[in-house]
Amino acid sequence: METIRDSLALERTRLANERTFLAYVRTALSLIAGAAVLFQFFPEQHTHVVMAWLLLIFGVCVFVMGIYRFYAVRASLMQDKIKESDHDE
């Protein structure tokens, strides 16, 4: 039997997962914006262009990692919820 305490704990964990995903998105967008600035203002300097490409690639990787982690934790939470409901019966 799921108590109100258990359901609230699950909801807090779900909301924490969403906040973490948004932090990944914010970080990825910051890295991509940094790359755009370097591309825009320093297109003739080779080292800045290389750094811009690295920031862009790293930003995309952070975004993909955030998506993967969000769905992995979400699936784990759903699986735990199903296990608890099966266990209660």
N, CA, C and O atoms as a DFTB+ gen file, in Angstrom:
356 C
 N C O
     1  1       0.838      -1.178       0.000
     2  2       0.000       0.000       0.000
     3  2       0.887       1.246       0.000
     4  3       1.755       1.405       0.858
     5  1       0.662       2.101      -0.947
     6  2       1.458       3.308      -1.072
     7  2       0.867       4.401      -0.194
     8  3      -0.314       4.734      -0.292
     9  1       1.706       4.942       0.652
    10  2       1.238       6.012       1.530
    11  2       1.439       7.352       0.837
    12  3       2.100       7.446      -0.197
    13  1       0.855       8.377       1.429
    14  2       1.017       9.723       0.889
    15  2       2.486      10.144       0.942
    16  3       2.967      10.876       0.077
    17  1       3.187       9.672       1.966
    18  2       4.608       9.986       2.102
    19  2       5.409       9.401       0.933
    20  3       6.289      10.060       0.381
    21  1       5.093       8.158       0.568
    22  2       5.781       7.516      -0.549
    23  2       5.491       8.218      -1.871
    24  3       6.390       8.417      -2.688
    25  1       4.246       8.587      -2.071
    26  2       3.900       9.246      -3.330
    27  2       4.538      10.630      -3.422
    28  3       4.953      11.055      -4.500
    29  1       4.616      11.333      -2.287
    30  2       5.278      12.640      -2.292
    31  2       6.788      12.505      -2.528
    32  3       7.387      13.335      -3.211
    33  1       7.391      11.473      -1.969
    34  2       8.816      11.234      -2.195
    35  2       9.083      10.937      -3.664
    36  3      10.070      11.406      -4.231
    37  1       8.206      10.161      -4.273
    38  2       8.353       9.857      -5.696
    39  2       8.193      11.122      -6.536
    40  3       8.923      11.325      -7.506
    41  1       7.249      11.958      -6.166
    42  2       7.033      13.213      -6.894
    43  2       8.236      14.150      -6.746
    44  3       8.638      14.795      -7.714
    45  1       8.808      14.229      -5.546
    46  2      10.006      15.055      -5.343
    47  2      11.165      14.555      -6.192
    48  3      11.908      15.351      -6.766
    49  1      11.319      13.253      -6.270
    50  2      12.395      12.686      -7.076
    51  2      12.166      12.953      -8.555
    52  3      13.112      13.235      -9.291
    53  1      10.922      12.867      -8.993
    54  2      10.600      13.161     -10.398
    55  2      10.900      14.621     -10.727
    56  3      11.451      14.926     -11.784
    57  1      10.534      15.515      -9.817
    58  2      10.802      16.933     -10.032
    59  2      12.305      17.233     -10.005
    60  3      12.783      18.080     -10.758
    61  1      13.040      16.544      -9.145
    62  2      14.494      16.712      -9.112
    63  2      15.114      16.247     -10.422
    64  3      16.071      16.851     -10.906
    65  1      14.579      15.182     -10.994
    66  2      15.065      14.692     -12.281
    67  2      14.832      15.743     -13.365
    68  3      15.695      15.961     -14.215
    69  1      13.671      16.392     -13.339
    70  2      13.385      17.440     -14.323
    71  2      14.310      18.636     -14.142
    72  3      14.783      19.208     -15.124
    73  1      14.573      19.018     -12.894
    74  2      15.493      20.141     -12.642
    75  2      16.895      19.814     -13.133
    76  3      17.582      20.668     -13.693
    77  1      17.312      18.580     -12.921
    78  2      18.641      18.177     -13.385
    79  2      18.709      18.210     -14.905
    80  3      19.716      18.634     -15.473
    81  1      17.650      17.766     -15.564
    82  2      17.607      17.830     -17.022
    83  2      17.705      19.278     -17.502
    84  3      18.433      19.571     -18.450
    85  1      16.983      20.172     -16.856
    86  2      17.048      21.576     -17.242
    87  2      18.436      22.161     -17.007
    88  3      18.863      23.039     -17.757
    89  1      19.143      21.699     -15.990
    90  2      20.521      22.144     -15.768
    91  2      21.432      21.661     -16.895
    92  3      22.316      22.397     -17.332
    93  1      21.225      20.436     -17.368
    94  2      21.978      19.936     -18.518
    95  2      21.703      20.797     -19.750
    96  3      22.626      21.152     -20.483
    97  1      20.443      21.128     -19.973
    98  2      20.076      21.946     -21.134
    99  2      20.711      23.328     -21.023
   100  3      21.260      23.842     -21.998
   101  1      20.636      23.929     -19.838
   102  2      21.227      25.252     -19.630
   103  2      22.738      25.230     -19.888
   104  3      23.274      26.138     -20.524
   105  1      23.411      24.210     -19.403
   106  2      24.851      24.093     -19.610
   107  2      25.174      23.907     -21.091
   108  3      26.095      24.532     -21.616
   109  1      24.412      23.045     -21.756
   110  2      24.641      22.815     -23.189
   111  2      24.430      24.091     -23.992
   112  3      25.225      24.408     -24.876
   113  1      23.372      24.818     -23.691
   114  2      23.112      26.067     -24.408
   115  2      24.195      27.103     -24.153
   116  3      24.546      27.864     -25.054
   117  1      24.722      27.140     -22.950
   118  2      25.812      28.072     -22.644
   119  2      27.062      27.734     -23.444
   120  3      27.728      28.626     -23.972
   121  1      27.375      26.464     -23.532
   122  2      28.543      26.050     -24.312
   123  2      28.356      26.364     -25.793
   124  3      29.283      26.834     -26.453
   125  1      27.170      26.107     -26.311
   126  2      26.891      26.381     -27.723
   127  2      26.909      27.884     -27.983
   128  3      27.384      28.323     -29.031
   129  1      26.399      28.675     -27.044
   130  2      26.434      30.136     -27.197
   131  2      27.875      30.642     -27.182
   132  3      28.221      31.552     -27.935
   133  1      28.713      30.057     -26.328
   134  2      30.133      30.419     -26.319
   135  2      30.794      30.109     -27.657
   136  3      31.617      30.882     -28.148
   137  1      30.430      28.990     -28.232
   138  2      30.962      28.627     -29.550
   139  2      30.500      29.627     -30.603
   140  3      31.280      30.020     -31.471
   141  1      29.247      30.037     -30.533
   142  2      28.723      31.002     -31.510
   143  2      29.446      32.334     -31.402
   144  3      29.732      32.974     -32.414
   145  1      29.739      32.749     -30.188
   146  2      30.476      34.010     -30.001
   147  2      31.862      33.902     -30.613
   148  3      32.305      34.816     -31.309
   149  1      32.543      32.810     -30.365
   150  2      33.883      32.645     -30.939
   151  2      33.833      32.593     -32.464
   152  3      34.684      33.182     -33.130
   153  1      32.855      31.901     -33.018
   154  2      32.707      31.859     -34.481
   155  2      32.430      33.252     -35.041
   156  3      32.964      33.625     -36.085
   157  1      31.596      34.017     -34.343
   158  2      31.174      35.324     -34.853
   159  2      32.292      36.365     -34.773
   160  3      32.518      37.102     -35.733
   161  1      32.988      36.431     -33.644
   162  2      33.930      37.530     -33.421
   163  2      35.388      37.194     -33.713
   164  3      36.208      38.102     -33.843
   165  1      35.724      35.932     -33.817
   166  2      37.114      35.553     -34.076
   167  2      37.218      34.515     -35.193
   168  3      37.843      33.473     -34.995
   169  1      36.627      34.767     -36.353
   170  2      36.651      33.748     -37.407
   171  2      38.023      33.573     -38.063
   172  3      38.282      32.549     -38.695
   173  1      38.893      34.562     -37.917
   174  2      40.197      34.481     -38.588
   175  2      41.288      33.863     -37.724
   176  3      42.359      33.525     -38.229
   177  1      41.029      33.711     -36.424
   178  2      42.044      33.146     -35.533
   179  2      41.809      31.640     -35.385
   180  3      40.782      31.192     -34.875
   181  1      42.786      30.894     -35.844
   182  2      42.648      29.431     -35.902
   183  2      42.373      28.817     -34.522
   184  3      41.521      27.937     -34.398
   185  1      43.082      29.272     -33.496
   186  2      42.901      28.669     -32.169
   187  2      41.491      28.922     -31.634
   188  3      40.919      28.063     -30.962
   189  1      40.934      30.087     -31.927
   190  2      39.576      30.386     -31.468
   191  2      38.537      29.557     -32.225
   192  3      37.526      29.145     -31.656
   193  1      38.792      29.321     -33.494
   194  2      37.867      28.501     -34.277
   195  2      37.891      27.054     -33.779
   196  3      36.850      26.406     -33.671
   197  1      39.083      26.564     -33.481
   198  2      39.202      25.205     -32.935
   199  2      38.486      25.121     -31.580
   200  3      37.775      24.155     -31.304
   201  1      38.682      26.134     -30.748
   202  2      38.013      26.152     -29.446
   203  2      36.495      26.218     -29.630
   204  3      35.752      25.578     -28.886
   205  1      36.040      26.977     -30.602
   206  2      34.600      27.079     -30.870
   207  2      34.028      25.717     -31.277
   208  3      32.958      25.327     -30.811
   209  1      34.736      25.003     -32.139
   210  2      34.271      23.671     -32.534
   211  2      34.233      22.720     -31.340
   212  3      33.306      21.923     -31.201
   213  1      35.251      22.812     -30.477
   214  2      35.265      21.960     -29.292
   215  2      34.100      22.287     -28.359
   216  3      33.461      21.385     -27.816
   217  1      33.825      23.586     -28.174
   218  2      32.689      23.980     -27.345
   219  2      31.368      23.493     -27.941
   220  3      30.485      23.024     -27.223
   221  1      31.250      23.608     -29.240
   222  2      30.031      23.165     -29.910
   223  2      29.827      21.657     -29.742
   224  3      28.735      21.204     -29.401
   225  1      30.867      20.904     -29.981
   226  2      30.786      19.446     -29.843
   227  2      30.492      19.059     -28.400
   228  3      29.657      18.193     -28.139
   229  1      31.181      19.705     -27.466
   230  2      30.964      19.399     -26.054
   231  2      29.551      19.792     -25.630
   232  3      28.925      19.081     -24.845
   233  1      29.044      20.908     -26.137
   234  2      27.676      21.327     -25.824
   235  2      26.643      20.325     -26.306
   236  3      25.688      20.017     -25.593
   237  1      26.832      19.819     -27.510
   238  2      25.911      18.807     -28.045
   239  2      26.010      17.517     -27.224
   240  3      24.998      16.874     -26.949
   241  1      27.231      17.144     -26.834
   242  2      27.406      15.938     -26.014
   243  2      26.724      16.079     -24.658
   244  3      26.094      15.137     -24.178
   245  1      26.846      17.248     -24.042
   246  2      26.192      17.475     -22.752
   247  2      24.675      17.377     -22.916
   248  3      23.997      16.797     -22.067
   249  1      24.140      17.939     -23.996
   250  2      22.707      17.883     -24.244
   251  2      22.231      16.437     -24.417
   252  3      21.225      16.034     -23.833
   253  1      22.957      15.668     -25.219
   254  2      22.587      14.263     -25.440
   255  2      22.699      13.466     -24.143
   256  3      21.851      12.621     -23.854
   257  1      23.747      13.736     -23.360
   258  2      23.917      13.060     -22.088
   259  2      22.762      13.393     -21.136
   260  3      22.281      12.521     -20.413
   261  1      22.326      14.645     -21.138
   262  2      21.211      15.054     -20.296
   263  2      19.925      14.351     -20.680
   264  3      19.168      13.912     -19.814
   265  1      19.675      14.243     -21.978
   266  2      18.479      13.540     -22.448
   267  2      18.531      12.073     -22.034
   268  3      17.548      11.523     -21.537
   269  1      19.687      11.445     -22.245
   270  2      19.836      10.039     -21.888
   271  2      19.600       9.830     -20.391
   272  3      18.868       8.927     -19.987
   273  1      20.233      10.681     -19.572
   274  2      20.105      10.531     -18.125
   275  2      18.663      10.764     -17.677
   276  3      18.156      10.039     -16.821
   277  1      18.007      11.761     -18.244
   278  2      16.624      12.057     -17.874
   279  2      15.737      10.845     -18.113
   280  3      14.968      10.451     -17.236
   281  1      15.842      10.253     -19.303
   282  2      14.981       9.114     -19.614
   283  2      15.388       7.863     -18.837
   284  3      14.525       7.049     -18.509
   285  1      16.670       7.687     -18.535
   286  2      17.107       6.530     -17.751
   287  2      16.558       6.615     -16.329
   288  3      16.051       5.628     -15.795
   289  1      16.659       7.794     -15.720
   290  2      16.145       7.957     -14.355
   291  2      14.622       7.861     -14.353
   292  3      14.033       7.285     -13.438
   293  1      13.996       8.415     -15.364
   294  2      12.531       8.346     -15.466
   295  2      12.060       6.894     -15.573
   296  3      11.099       6.495     -14.917
   297  1      12.750       6.110     -16.408
   298  2      12.388       4.691     -16.543
   299  2      12.618       3.950     -15.235
   300  3      11.820       3.090     -14.862
   301  1      13.690       4.272     -14.540
   302  2      13.973       3.630     -13.260
   303  2      12.893       3.962     -12.232
   304  3      12.465       3.097     -11.467
   305  1      12.461       5.216     -12.221
   306  2      11.393       5.603     -11.292
   307  2      10.099       4.875     -11.614
   308  3       9.396       4.418     -10.713
   309  1       9.789       4.770     -12.888
   310  2       8.566       4.073     -13.284
   311  2       8.658       2.586     -12.924
   312  3       7.681       1.986     -12.476
   313  1       9.831       2.008     -13.125
   314  2      10.022       0.592     -12.805
   315  2       9.882       0.368     -11.293
   316  3       9.272      -0.611     -10.861
   317  1      10.447       1.277     -10.494
   318  2      10.317       1.160      -9.043
   319  2       8.864       1.305      -8.619
   320  3       8.404       0.615      -7.709
   321  1       8.146       2.200      -9.275
   322  2       6.733       2.396      -8.951
   323  2       5.932       1.138      -9.279
   324  3       5.047       0.752      -8.516
   325  1       6.233       0.503     -10.397
   326  2       5.542      -0.728     -10.789
   327  2       5.873      -1.853      -9.808
   328  3       4.994      -2.621      -9.416
   329  1       7.159      -1.947      -9.412
   330  2       7.550      -2.977      -8.449
   331  2       6.816      -2.802      -7.128
   332  3       6.358      -3.778      -6.533
   333  1       6.702      -1.552      -6.666
   334  2       6.012      -1.310      -5.416
   335  2       4.528      -1.653      -5.510
   336  3       3.951      -2.198      -4.569
   337  1       3.915      -1.334      -6.646
   338  2       2.481      -1.651      -6.789
   339  2       2.263      -3.159      -6.895
   340  3       1.256      -3.672      -6.408
   341  1       3.201      -3.876      -7.531
   342  2       3.099      -5.337      -7.592
   343  2       3.336      -5.964      -6.215
   344  3       2.710      -6.960      -5.852
   345  1       4.245      -5.363      -5.467
   346  2       4.593      -5.885      -4.146
   347  2       3.440      -5.682      -3.160
   348  3       3.236      -6.496      -2.259
   349  1       2.697      -4.603      -3.336
   350  2       1.596      -4.294      -2.407
   351  2       0.417      -5.233      -2.586
   352  3      -0.348      -5.425      -1.640
   353  1       0.242      -5.810      -3.726
   354  2      -0.935      -6.667      -3.994
   355  2      -0.827      -8.020      -3.366
   356  3      -1.735      -8.839      -3.506
